[in-house]
Amino acid sequence: MKVKVQTLDAKGNGEIELKDEIFGLEPRADILHRVITWQLEKRRGTARGTRERSDVARTGKKFGRQKGGGTARHGDRRAPVFIGGGKAHGARVRDFNPSLNKKIRTLGLKMALSSKAQAGQLVIMDSIAVQDGKTKALAADLAKLGFGKTALVIDGDAVENSFALASANLHAVNVLPAIGANVYDILKHDTLVLTRAAVEKLEARFNG
């Protein structure tokens, strides 16, 4: 698959050959759904478990007589009504760490890239360096390119510093290094922007 390479000033800069086994697959909704569900569950934090009455180290001896004390007939200092007692209906530790086969995760990422390519929402950039790192200049360049409402820009080993600085105040533009490419972020944005370096890193990642 051949895709035109663009620059920030909306000028063409040749073409790049994308591998069909990465960018030319037929997306499957079930695979994408499994990977996104796995991602979102992995992001969930687990609550710190509280100590309930069975976990508190206090005496279980009946501390008062049954009658004549003028109080309720308590037989356990671990009851939640006492200071130092167990927590009633406290937070429980829950496991939000599901597993998903590595082959399925890899296939899901390939299908996410392919879905953007087939929908015409994939843009390949030669370079994303911004002169003087100015947000105003970057906003004008992006308007010329005609990106959608939101765009995810993926660079090589690290995001180009001037672009990261210039895009910091643009809420519709998010940036990631190639190692951070994931299904959820790719599908959540209207446009996926890859640099030449990002394409090389992604193809090397899948070949490795």
C-alpha positions in Angstrom: 0.0 0.0 0.0 1.4 3.4 -1.0 0.6 6.5 0.9 1.5 10.1 0.2 4.0 11.7 2.6 3.1 15.2 3.7 4.8 18.0 5.5 3.4 20.5 8.0 3.2 23.2 5.3 0.8 20.9 3.4 3.2 20.1 0.6 3.8 16.6 -0.7 7.1 14.8 -0.1 6.9 11.6 -2.1 5.3 8.4 -1.1 5.9 5.6 1.4 5.2 1.9 1.0 3.3 0.5 4.0 3.2 -3.2 4.6 -0.1 -4.8 3.9 0.3 -7.3 6.7 0.2 -4.3 9.1 -1.8 -1.6 7.4 -3.9 -3.7 5.0 -5.8 -6.1 7.3 -9.5 -6.4 7.4 -10.6 -5.1 10.8 -12.7 -7.3 13.0 -14.9 -5.8 15.6 -14.6 -8.7 18.0 -10.8 -8.5 18.1 -10.8 -4.7 18.6 -13.5 -5.0 21.3 -11.4 -7.6 23.3 -8.3 -5.5 23.1 -10.0 -2.3 24.1 -11.8 -4.0 27.0 -8.5 -5.4 28.2 -6.8 -2.0 28.0 -9.5 -0.2 30.0 -9.6 -3.0 32.7 -5.8 -2.8 33.0 -6.1 1.0 33.7 -8.4 0.5 36.7 -6.9 0.9 40.1 -7.7 -1.5 42.9 -9.0 -0.1 46.2 -7.0 -0.7 49.4 -9.0 -3.3 51.3 -10.4 -2.2 54.7 -10.4 -4.3 57.8 -13.8 -5.7 58.6 -14.8 -7.1 62.0 -13.3 -10.5 61.3 -9.9 -8.9 60.5 -9.6 -6.7 63.6 -7.4 -7.9 66.4 -9.6 -7.2 69.4 -11.0 -9.5 72.1 -14.1 -11.5 71.5 -14.9 -11.8 75.2 -18.3 -10.6 76.4 -17.4 -7.4 78.3 -20.5 -6.8 80.2 -23.2 -8.7 82.0 -26.4 -9.6 80.1 -28.7 -7.5 82.4 -28.5 -4.5 84.6 -25.8 -2.6 82.8 -28.1 -0.2 81.1 -26.5 -0.8 77.7 -27.0 -3.1 74.8 -25.9 -6.7 75.2 -22.7 -6.5 73.2 -20.4 -9.5 73.2 -17.7 -8.4 70.8 -15.4 -5.3 70.8 -14.8 -5.9 67.0 -18.3 -4.7 66.2 -18.4 -1.7 63.8 -20.2 0.5 66.4 -17.1 0.7 68.6 -14.0 2.8 68.1 -11.3 0.4 66.9 -13.8 -2.0 65.5 -14.1 -3.4 62.0 -15.4 -1.4 59.1 -18.9 -2.1 58.1 -19.3 -2.7 54.3 -15.7 -1.6 53.7 -13.9 -1.6 50.3 -12.8 -5.0 49.1 -9.7 -5.7 47.1 -10.8 -6.6 43.5 -8.6 -7.9 40.7 -8.7 -5.7 37.6 -5.8 -7.4 35.9 -7.2 -9.5 33.2 -4.9 -11.4 30.8 -5.1 -11.4 27.0 -3.0 -13.4 24.6 -0.1 -11.4 23.2 -1.0 -12.5 19.6 -4.5 -11.1 20.1 -3.1 -7.8 21.4 -0.7 -7.6 18.4 -3.4 -8.4 15.9 -5.7 -5.8 17.5 -3.0 -3.1 17.0 -2.5 -4.1 13.4 -6.3 -4.0 12.8 -6.6 -0.5 14.4 -3.8 0.8 12.1 -5.5 -0.9 9.1 -8.9 0.6 10.0 -7.5 4.1 9.9 -5.7 3.5 6.6 -8.9 2.0 5.0 -11.0 4.9 6.3 -8.7 7.5 4.8 -7.9 8.8 8.3 -4.2 7.9 8.2 -1.6 10.7 7.5 2.1 10.1 7.1 4.3 13.0 7.9 7.9 13.5 6.8 8.8 15.6 9.8 6.8 17.3 12.6 9.4 19.8 13.6 7.7 23.2 14.3 9.7 26.4 13.8 10.4 28.0 17.2 8.0 25.6 18.8 5.1 28.1 18.5 1.6 26.9 19.1 0.1 29.5 16.8 2.2 28.4 13.9 1.4 24.8 14.5 -2.4 25.5 14.7 -2.2 27.3 11.3 -0.4 24.4 9.7 -2.8 21.8 11.1 -5.7 23.9 9.7 -4.2 23.7 6.3 -3.8 19.9 6.5 -7.5 19.5 7.4 -7.2 17.1 10.2 -10.4 16.0 12.0 -11.6 17.3 15.3 -9.0 15.2 17.2 -5.7 13.9 16.0 -3.2 11.4 17.5 0.4 12.0 16.5 2.8 9.2 16.9 6.6 9.8 16.4 9.7 7.6 16.7 11.6 6.8 19.9 10.6 10.1 21.4 8.2 12.9 20.3 10.0 15.7 18.5 10.5 18.3 21.2 9.4 21.4 19.2 6.1 19.7 18.2 5.5 18.5 21.8 5.9 22.0 23.1 3.8 23.6 20.4 0.9 21.1 20.7 0.8 21.2 24.5 -2.0 23.8 24.5 -3.9 22.2 21.6 -6.5 20.0 23.4 -7.5 18.2 20.2 -3.9 17.0 19.5 -2.3 14.2 21.5 1.2 12.9 21.0 2.8 9.5 21.7 6.1 7.9 21.0 6.0 4.7 18.9 6.3 2.5 21.9 3.1 3.9 23.3 0.9 3.1 20.3 -2.2 1.4 21.4 -5.6 0.4 20.1 -7.8 2.6 22.3 -6.0 5.9 21.6 -5.8 5.1 17.9 -9.5 4.5 17.5 -10.5 7.3 19.8 -9.1 10.0 17.6 -10.5 11.1 14.2 -7.1 11.2 12.5 -4.0 9.1 13.0 -0.7 10.9 12.1 2.5 8.8 11.8 5.9 10.1 11.1 8.4 8.2 8.9 10.2 7.3 12.1 7.0 6.0 13.6 6.3 3.7 10.6 9.8 2.3 10.8 9.5 1.6 14.6 6.0 0.0 14.2 7.1 -2.2 11.4 10.2 -3.2 13.3 8.1 -3.9 16.4 5.9 -6.3 14.6 8.7 -8.0 12.7 10.6 -8.5 16.0 
